[in-house]
Amino acid sequence: MILVTGATGFVGRTLISNLLTNNYQVTALVRQVSAVFPAVVRQVVGDIQDLGFATFSASPDVSSFKDVRGTLTGVDVLVHCAARVHIMNDLTEDPLEAFRAVNTYATLNLAKQAAEVGVKRFVFLSSIKVNGEMTDLEHPFTPDDDYIPTDPYGLSKYEAEQGLLAIAKETGMEVVIIRPPLVYGPGVKANFASMMKWMNKAYLYHLALYIIAAL
């Protein structure tokens, strides 16, 4: 059994489609009842942020936060796609804590509960922003880069990664961390969709022709 969080999101939706195509048994952890994937078992657990709390220890008491262990029972692999994503011009009073509430605290609490009920593998969709904003010439990012991001989104993902590794060491649950760059495709929204609308402006087309002609 594979359980996917963020199942109705851009990545989660595509992931579930591929899993179903390959005949995997899938459960979707969702915020509310949805018509998406009617053939998939959907467990409604409310806002993923409710799994978080203000401070986190490496071995929290599971009674101190929302208990979803019943939902996780019988799950072999948990793929955690749900997140507070990178936001341009974030107007939140404390962006770092807002990102931590979902991306760090809730993630680690979910992983702790998963380990408690015997989930074998926890796959965490992190971000390339954990590595930093840019690379030096001819020095691409590597998984072993020793870098702590200052961007609130990237930092919340980095802290989640460190906590997950500690939980894996403590419990024996396998943790897989994926750091994708910007993900795009049919139906993409948010910043990438805004960029495509901007690029579709007619004057950009003429500007491109002018630049090409000047080369």
C-alpha positions as CSV (number, residue, x, y, z in Angstrom):
1,M,0.0,0.0,0.0
2,I,1.3,3.4,-1.0
3,L,-0.1,6.5,0.7
4,V,0.4,9.9,-0.9
5,T,-0.1,13.3,0.8
6,G,-0.8,16.4,-1.2
7,A,-2.7,14.1,-3.5
8,T,-4.7,16.8,-5.2
9,G,-1.7,19.0,-5.9
10,F,0.2,19.3,-9.1
11,V,2.9,16.7,-8.3
12,G,0.7,14.4,-6.2
13,R,-2.0,14.2,-8.8
14,T,0.4,13.1,-11.5
15,L,2.2,10.7,-9.2
16,I,-1.1,8.9,-8.3
17,S,-2.1,8.6,-12.0
18,N,1.2,6.9,-12.7
19,L,0.9,4.6,-9.6
20,L,-2.6,3.6,-10.7
21,T,-1.4,2.9,-14.2
22,N,1.2,0.5,-12.8
23,N,-1.4,-1.2,-10.7
24,Y,-0.3,-0.1,-7.2
25,Q,-2.7,0.1,-4.4
26,V,-2.9,3.8,-3.4
27,T,-4.5,5.8,-0.6
28,A,-4.6,9.6,-0.8
29,L,-4.3,11.7,2.3
30,V,-6.5,14.8,1.6
31,R,-7.5,18.0,3.4
32,Q,-11.2,17.6,2.4
33,V,-13.5,15.4,0.4
34,S,-12.7,15.7,-3.3
35,A,-13.9,14.3,-6.6
36,V,-10.4,13.7,-7.8
37,F,-9.5,10.0,-8.2
38,P,-12.8,8.5,-7.3
39,A,-11.2,5.0,-7.6
40,V,-8.7,5.8,-4.9
41,V,-9.3,5.4,-1.2
42,R,-9.2,8.9,0.3
43,Q,-8.5,9.6,3.9
44,V,-9.7,13.1,5.0
45,V,-7.4,14.4,7.8
46,G,-7.9,18.2,7.4
47,D,-5.0,20.7,7.1
48,I,-1.6,19.1,7.2
49,Q,-0.5,22.0,9.3
50,D,-2.6,20.6,12.2
51,L,0.1,18.0,12.6
52,G,2.7,20.6,13.5
53,F,3.2,22.6,16.7
54,A,5.5,25.4,17.8
55,T,8.5,23.4,18.9
56,F,9.8,20.0,17.8
57,S,12.1,17.5,19.5
58,A,13.7,14.6,17.8
59,S,11.5,12.2,19.8
60,P,8.2,14.0,20.4
61,D,5.3,12.4,22.4
62,V,2.8,11.4,19.7
63,S,0.0,12.4,22.1
64,S,1.0,16.0,21.8
65,F,-0.2,16.4,18.2
66,K,-3.0,15.3,15.9
67,D,-3.0,11.5,15.7
68,V,-3.3,10.0,12.2
69,R,-1.7,6.6,13.0
70,G,-5.0,4.8,12.3
71,T,-4.8,6.2,8.7
72,L,-1.2,5.1,8.4
73,T,-1.7,1.5,9.6
74,G,-1.1,-1.0,6.8
75,V,0.9,1.5,4.7
76,D,4.2,0.3,3.3
77,V,5.4,3.5,1.6
78,L,4.4,7.0,2.4
79,V,5.1,9.7,-0.3
80,H,4.9,13.1,1.3
81,C,4.2,15.7,-1.3
82,A,2.1,18.1,0.8
83,A,3.9,21.4,1.5
84,R,3.7,25.1,1.8
85,V,5.3,26.0,-1.4
86,H,7.7,28.8,-2.3
87,I,5.7,32.1,-2.5
88,M,6.8,35.2,-4.3
89,N,6.3,38.4,-2.2
90,D,5.2,36.5,0.9
91,L,3.2,38.9,3.1
92,T,3.0,36.5,6.1
93,E,4.2,38.2,9.3
94,D,6.7,35.5,10.0
95,P,7.4,33.6,6.8
96,L,9.9,31.2,8.3
97,E,7.6,30.0,11.0
98,A,4.7,29.7,8.5
99,F,6.9,27.4,6.3
100,R,8.2,25.5,9.3
101,A,4.6,24.8,10.6
102,V,3.9,22.8,7.4
103,N,7.2,21.8,5.9
104,T,9.1,21.0,9.0
105,Y,7.0,20.3,12.1
106,A,4.1,18.6,10.3
107,T,6.5,16.6,8.2
108,L,8.5,15.3,11.1
109,N,5.4,14.5,13.2
110,L,3.9,12.6,10.3
111,A,7.2,10.7,9.9
112,K,7.3,9.9,13.6
113,Q,3.8,8.5,13.5
114,A,4.5,6.5,10.3
115,A,7.5,4.9,12.0
116,E,5.3,4.1,15.1
117,V,2.9,2.0,13.0
118,G,5.5,0.3,10.9
119,V,5.7,2.2,7.6
120,K,8.8,0.9,5.9
121,R,9.7,3.8,3.7
122,F,9.1,7.6,3.9
123,V,9.7,9.5,0.7
124,F,10.0,13.2,1.2
125,L,9.6,15.7,-1.7
126,S,12.1,18.3,-0.6
127,S,13.5,21.0,-2.9
128,I,16.7,21.9,-4.8
129,K,16.6,25.2,-2.8
130,V,18.1,23.2,0.1
131,N,21.3,23.3,-2.0
132,G,21.1,27.1,-2.6
133,E,20.0,29.6,-5.1
134,M,22.8,29.1,-7.7
135,T,25.9,27.2,-8.5
136,D,29.4,28.3,-9.4
137,L,30.6,27.8,-12.9
138,E,31.4,24.1,-13.7
139,H,30.4,23.1,-10.1
140,P,26.9,21.7,-10.1
141,F,25.0,20.9,-7.0
142,T,25.7,17.5,-5.3
143,P,23.8,15.7,-2.5
144,D,26.8,16.2,-0.2
145,D,27.0,20.0,-0.5
146,D,27.5,21.5,3.0
147,Y,25.2,24.5,2.8
148,I,22.4,25.8,5.0
149,P,19.9,27.9,3.0
150,T,18.7,31.3,4.3
151,D,15.5,31.4,2.2
152,P,12.6,30.5,4.6
153,Y,11.2,27.9,2.2
154,G,14.6,26.3,1.6
155,L,15.4,26.4,5.3
156,S,12.2,24.8,6.3
157,K,12.9,21.9,3.9
158,Y,16.5,21.6,5.1
159,E,15.4,21.4,8.7
160,A,12.8,18.7,7.7
161,E,15.5,16.7,6.0
162,Q,17.7,16.8,9.1
163,G,14.9,15.8,11.3
164,L,13.9,12.9,9.0
165,L,17.4,11.6,9.0
166,A,17.4,11.6,12.8
167,I,14.1,9.7,12.9
168,A,15.4,7.2,10.4
169,K,18.4,6.6,12.5
170,E,16.3,6.3,15.7
171,T,13.5,4.0,14.3
172,G,15.0,2.2,11.3
173,M,12.4,3.5,8.9
174,E,13.9,4.1,5.5
175,V,13.9,7.8,4.5
176,V,14.2,8.8,0.8
177,I,14.8,12.5,0.2
178,I,14.2,14.0,-3.3
179,R,15.3,17.5,-4.2
180,P,13.6,18.4,-7.5
181,P,14.1,21.7,-9.3
182,L,11.1,23.6,-10.5
183,V,8.5,21.0,-11.7
184,Y,6.4,21.9,-14.7
185,G,4.0,20.2,-17.2
186,P,0.4,20.3,-18.3
187,G,-1.8,22.1,-15.8
188,V,1.1,23.8,-14.0
189,K,0.1,26.8,-11.8
190,A,1.7,29.3,-9.5
191,N,4.9,31.0,-10.4
192,F,5.7,29.0,-13.5
193,A,2.2,29.6,-14.9
194,S,2.7,33.4,-14.3
195,M,6.0,33.2,-16.2
196,M,4.4,31.5,-19.2
197,K,1.7,34.1,-19.3
198,W,4.4,36.8,-19.2
199,M,6.4,35.1,-22.0
200,N,3.3,34.8,-24.2
201,K,3.0,38.6,-24.4
202,A,3.3,39.7,-28.0
203,Y,6.0,42.3,-27.3
204,L,8.3,39.6,-26.0
205,Y,8.0,37.7,-29.2
206,H,9.1,40.9,-31.1
207,L,11.9,41.5,-28.6
208,A,13.2,38.0,-29.2
209,L,13.2,38.5,-33.0
210,Y,15.1,41.8,-32.5
211,I,17.7,40.1,-30.3
212,I,18.1,37.3,-32.8
213,A,18.4,39.7,-35.7
214,A,21.1,41.6,-33.8
215,L,23.3,38.5,-33.2
